[in-house]
């Protein structure tokens, strides 16, 4: 997939209605600070289309990026962020839940997990929940440049076991700085959308 155009088209908050999109959607979910914004910028070859921050919990809305006027890349708020009140966390959770249940155009969910750490309870819950909604999540293991090549396979195995991944689950080690895994993810999107050249 070649990225010809990318723009942030719709931003919805806790009380907003979901947009009635007619183009297919691919959603990115992951806990706060897992590197969602960095991943999106790396995929789209943009420096700061998605705002990155050292402070977790930057994305507090659902952001719809229109890509090539062909599909939407949907950035969901990070979950499991400790520094906001339980009430706000719950509202974010409800917002993610509402989107995953109600979107008519959602084709696939990419779940981001930090490759350096064992998946958290929230990660396991999110994986199970996405599966329970009938989706087969693709696991993107972020920050792959932060560990040695030798540790990569070992950590992928730990993540797979901890999430109790279904057989055949796709896992991609990814690094925003080195762009490792970028082509694989874009090729997968082509397959999902049926837009292969």
N, C-alpha and C positions, 0 to 999 in steps of 0.2 A: 504494500500500500504506500502510495506517495501522498504526503500531506501537502495539499495545494492551498488550502485555506482553513483557518481555525479562528472562531470567535466565540466569546462568552455571550450567549444569546439570552438565556433566562436564568434568573436567580430566584429561588423560592425559599421562604422562611417557614417558621413553625406554623403560621396560620394561613399561608398562601395555598391556593388551589394548584394542583398539578397542571402543567401545560398540556394542551391536547395536541401532542406532536403526531405528525404523520410519518416521520422518518424513524427507522429503527434506533434503539438505544443500547449502549453497552455501559454498565455501571461499574464504578470502582469503589470498593468498600475497604475499610481497614481502620485500625485503632489510631488515635491521635499520634502524630509524629512518626508514623511508619514510613512516610515519604511519598504520600499520594500526589501532592502538588508537584514535587520534583519529578516523579514518574510522568505525570501528564505533560509537563514542560519538555521533558526529554523526548517523549513520543512525538510531540508536535513540533519539535525543533524550535521552541520559543524559550526565551530566557525567563520571562515572568508573566506569562498569560495566567497561569494559576499562581496565586500568591503563596510563596513559601515563607516559613517563619521558624525561628528557633523555638518559639513558644508553641507548645501543642495546643490544639483546639482552635486553630486559625479558621478553618472552614466550619462555619456554623450554619450554612445554608446548603441547599442542594443546587449545584451549579451545572447548567446544561451548556456544553460547548458544541457548537455546530461545526462539524468537520467536513470539508469538501462539499458542503451542501448535500451530503449523502447520508449522514447519520449523526447521532448525538453521543458524545462521550459525557457520561453523567458522574459528577464527583459528589459522593455522599459525605456528610459530616463524619469526622473521626469519632469513634466510640470509645468508651472506657476512660475518658479524660477526667483526672481526679480533681482538678482545680476549679471546676464549676460546680454549682450546687446540684444535689441529687435531682432536684426538680427539673433543672435545665437538661441534665443528662437524660432524664426520662423523656422529656419533650423531643430531644434529638432522636432518641430511640424510636419514639412513636412516628416521627417524621420519616425515618428510614423505612420503618415497617410499612407505613402507608404507601410509600413510593413502591416498594418491592411487591406489595399486594395489588396496587391499583394501576400501575403503568401497563398500558396495553401494548407498548412498543418494545419493552425490555426483552432483549435477546439473550444476554449472558451477563453474569456477574464475575468480575475479577476480584479476588480477595487478597489483599496485601498483608504479608506477614514478615516481620523483621527476621532475616535469616540468622542473626546472631543469638536470638533468644528462643527458648521453648515457647510455643503459642500460649497465650494467657487464657484464663477461663473465658474472658469475653470473646477471644478469637474462636475458641471451640464452639461457644454458643452461637456466634455469627455464622460459622460454617454450617452447623447443624440446622440453623434456622433457614439459611439460603437453600439448603438441600430440601428442607421440609416444604419450601414454596415451589418445589419442582425444578429448581435450577441445578446445574452441575457446575459448581464454581471452579474457575481456573485460579490456581494459587500462584501469586507472584511473590517471590522471596526477595525482598528489597535489601539494599545496603550490602550487596554481595562483594563489593570491593573491600569491605571492612574485615573480611576473614580470609584465611589462606585457601588456596584451591583444594588442599587436602581436607580441610574442615567442611567445605561446601557439601560434599556427598553425605558426610556424616550428619550434618545439620538438616539436610533435606529429608533424610530418613527419620530423624527425630520429629520433624514437623509433620511428616506423613502419618507417623504412628500416633502422635498426640491428637491430631485432628480426626483420626480414624478415617482417613480419606477412602473414598470408594475406589475400587480397582479402576485403573485407567485414568485417574485424575491427573491432569496436566499441571506440572510444577515448573516454573521458570525462575532461575536465579537472575536477579536484575541489579544493575548498578547505574544510577543516574549520572554519576561522574564519568564512568567509562563507557556508558551506553551499552553495556553487556545485556543481552536479552531483548534489546529494543526491536530488532528485526523479527525475532520470533513472535513477539507480541503483536506487531503490525501484521505479520502473515496470518496469525490466528484470527485477527479481526477481519481480514479479508475472507477467510474461510467462513466465519460466523455470518458475515453479511452477504456472502456470495459475490464479492466484488473482485475476485482474483483477476489479474490482467490476463 
